[in-house]
Amino acid sequence: MGLFEKRRARKFFIYVQDYDDNDPKSYEGLDLNKFTGLDACKLLQCRKYGLEDDTIDFIGHALALHSNDSYLDQPALGFIKRMKLYAESLARFQGGSPYIYPLYGLGELPQAFARLSAVYGGTYMLHKPECKVEFDADGKATGVTSEGETAKCKKVVCDPSYLPDKVKKVGKVARAICIMSHPIPDTNNSHSAQVILPQKQLGRKSDMYLFCCSYAHNVAPKGKYIAFVSAEAETDNPEVELKPGVDLLGPVEEIFYDTYDRYVPTNDHAADSCFISASYDPTTHFETTVNDVIEMYTKITGKVLDLSVDLSAASAASEE
């Protein structure tokens, strides 16, 4: 991005930062429900500050986290709000990143859930083989059986592998897992990093994602880094398909390729009391996974999850 393009981008970012749903003056005469994402990126053009295509790519995919270019034809309001969320997250955590990541890896999240569940009287069983969901005569889930024992329940929450007859395939993910002794080049020697390669720059139908973490996160031995390269599989050759991402990693000591099918539920949860999550997609920021969890929460409880918080009050409480 050249000097003049940086100035144009800065003016656009200021517009996004100042935009407020409750302040019509911040609209600057634009109806973002009618403007598309592409119009929003070009909205400064009337002031001779139109953004270049590569900058639009960067904003739409790396900041707004769209996985393809369909947002360019959709109302711009959602696009603007996604950019504001990124900026507010960046300012919130004050660590140079809008993301947070648990030490010891993502496995800590289900472990934390299990511990909290036990506090509230829940029971959990690990490494149970061949779990089978049981149904009554009306087709409602009544429990889960493993090794001859059945745990009774009113609702079953599971991933697609437990109920393959209640899901459908919607795609396939190609993934490379790489072990290295160095950070990803040109990332300021960061122990963790995310790199998003927009579809247009790769000649693909969707983006490619790189994620790296290291021994600093207690997920690898001292001095080691783990990188993941993932994308929606568009061919049957993951080695060739993921090469643009793998090439950015520098020397790799070990690399493992994997592909897996993606599924989404097709059942009527109100009829069978089964709440099935969608498979993980290629994204490395987990936005789609979080949205899926929030949607499942509403289906299970009948309530809308309220994650709003008074940030100033939360900050004051943490300082006391």
N, C-alpha and C positions, 0 to 999 in steps of 0.2 A: 504494500500500500504506500503510494507516494505521499509527499508532503501535502499537496493540494487535496488529495483524496482523503487524507486524515482529517483535514479541516472540514470537508463536506460531511464525513462520517460523524465528526464531533457535533456538528449542528443538528444532525438527525438524532443523535443520542440525547441531546438537550431537549429536543421536542418530545421524545419518548419519556424522559425523566419528568418533564413538567406536565405530561398528560394526566388529567384527573377526570374520572367519570362524572364527578359532582361539580366540575367547574367548566361550563361551556366555553369560557374564554380560552381554555387550554386546547380546545379542538382546532383553533385557528381556521374555523370555517369548514372543517372537513367532517363528514359523516363516516366514521370508520366501520359502520355496519354496511355501508355501500361500497366503500373503497376496498379493493383487494390488497393482498399482501404486497404484490408488485407495485401497485399504485402508492402504497405507503412508503416503500423504499425509494420511489421516484418523486415523492410529494414535494421535495425541495427543488425539483427541477425547474419549477416556475420561477424560482429565485436564482436560477443558474447554479444550483448545487446538486444536480442529479448524481446519484451514486452509480458506480461502475458495477458490472455484472458480478465480478469476483467479490466485491464488497457485499453485495446482496447475498451471495452464496454464503459468505462467512457469517453474516448476521442471522440469516434464516436457519442455518444448520448448526453453527457452533454456539450461538447465543440463545435463539428461540427454540433450539433443539428439535426442529422438524426433521423427520427421517427421509423425506423426499420433497419434491418441488410442488406438491399439490397445494400447499399453503398460498402460493402465488395467485391462485384463482379463487381463494376463499376470503371472506370479510377480514379486514385488517385488524379489527379490534382484538381478536384473540392473539394475533401475532404481536401486537404492541404490548399486551398484558404479559405475554411470555417473556418478552425482553425486560419488562419492568421487574418481573420475578427474579430473573437472573441478576440484574443489577442490585436489587434489594438483598438477595442472598449473599452476593459478593461483599456488600457493606456490612451485613449482619455478622458474619463469622470472622471478619477481619484477619483472615489467614492467607489472603492472596488467592482464595478459591471460593466459589459459591457452593462447593460440595463438602459434605462430611463423610468420613469413612471409619468404621469401627476397627479398633486394634484387634488382632488375631483373626481378622477376616469376617466375612458375612455370616459364617456359622455361629457367631456370637449372638445374632438376632434371634434365631429360634431357641437358642439356649436361654437367653434372657426371658423369652416368652414362657418357656417351660418352668423356669424358676418362679416367675410371677404367677403362673397358673397354679403352682403348688401352694403358694401363699394363700390363694383364694379357694383352696380345697380341690383343685383339679388333680387328675391322675394321668401320668404319661408313661408310655411303655416304648422302649427303644429297640431297634433291630428286630422287629417282629416280622417274620417271613410270610409271604403269600397271604396278605390281608384281603379278605373278601367282604364286600358290603352286603349286608342282609336286607331283604325287603319283605314287607307283609303282602297280603293278598291284594291290597289296593295299590301296590307299587311304591309305597313310602318306605324310606330307609328306616331300619329299626336297630341297626348295630353293625359292628365290624368283627369278623371272626378270623382268628389266627391260631394255629396249633391247637385246634379243638376248643378254644375258649372264645366266648363272644362278649364283647363290651357293648352293652345296650346304650342307645342314644336316641335323641329325637331328630338330630340333624347331623349330616356328614359333610365335612369340609375337606376337600382333597385336591390333588393335581390330576391331570388327565390320565395318568398311567393306571389309576385305580379303577376307573370306569371308562374303558375304551369304547364301549358301545353308546356312550352319551356325549361323545365329542366328534369333531370333524377336523381333518387336516387342512391347514390354511397356508402352509409354507414349510421351508426348511432353512436351518441356520448352519452356516459353515464357520468353524472356529479353529484358531491356532493358539496353542498354549506354549509360550516360549520362556525358557530359563536363561538368564543372562547374568553377567557380573558387572554390569554398568547400567546407568540410566539411559533412557531414550535420548539419542543425540539431539542437540539444539533445544533442550528443554530446561536449560539453566541448571543442569545436574539435579533435577527434582527427583525426590524419592517416589513421588506419585504424579501421574499425568494422564490426561485424556486427550486424544487427538481424534477429530472427526474429519473424515474425507468425504466431501459432498459428492453426490452421485454424478453431477455434471462434469466434475473434474476427472472422474474415472471412467466416464462413458457407461455408467450403470443405471439401473432403475431405482436404486436406493443407496443409502450411505454405507460407508465402512467405518468401523470403530476400533480404536486402539486404546487400551487401558494398561497402565503399569503401576504396580505397587512393589514394596521391597521389604527388606529385613526391618526397616524402621517401623513398619506396621505389624511386626511380629508374625509375618506370614511366610517367611523364608529364612534360611540360615544367614549368618553374618556375611555381608558383602554380596548377597544374591538379590536379584530382581526377577519378578514374574510379570510377563506381559501377555496380554490377550489381544488377538486380532479377530474380529467377528463381522459377519455381514449376512444379509439374506442371500441364501444360495441361489444363484441364477444359472449355475452349471453343475455338472457332476464331478468337477475337478477342483477341490478346495485348495490344493497347493498352488495352482495357477491363479485361481480367483482371488486369493488372499495375498498374492505376491506384492501388490503395491503397498499394502500395510506392513508386511513383514520386512520389506526392504528399508523401511524407515527406522527399524529397530537397531541397526548396526549388527555387530557379531552376535550370533545366538549359539549357545552351547548345546541346548537340546530343544527340539520342537516337536509338538504332538498335534496332529490334525484330528478333527472330530466333526461330524455332521449329525444333526438330530432334527426330527420333524417337529413342527409347531402345530398345536391343536387349540381349539376354542370350544367351550361347551355348547351343546345343542339341546340340552334337557330343559324341562320346565321345573325349576327349583321349587315352585309352589306346590307342584303335584308330587314330586318324589323326595323332597327335603334333602336334596344333594346340591351342594354348592361347590362348583368346580372352577378352579383357577385356570387362566390361560397359560400356555407354555411361555417360557422366557423367549423374548425376541432378541435380535442382535445388539440392541442398544446397551451401552455400558454405564449409563447414568440412572437407570432404573425408574425413569419417569413413568413409563408405561406400566411397569409392575406395581408401582405405588397407586396409580389410577385404578388398576384392576383390584387391588386390595380394598381401596375405598369403596368401589362399586360393590364388592362382595359384602363388605360391612353393612351397607344399606340393605342389600337383599336379605341378609341373615337377621338383622335386628329390626328392620323397618324404619330405621332412623338415619338421618343424614349426619355423617361424621363432621363435627365442627372442630377444625384445627386452627381457628383464628385465635390470636393471642395478642395481648397488649405488650408489644416489644419493650416499650419504655418501662413498664411495670416489672416485666421479667428481668430486665437489666438491673433495675434498682434492687430487686430481691436478691440477685446473685452477688451484689456488691456488699450486702449487709453481713 
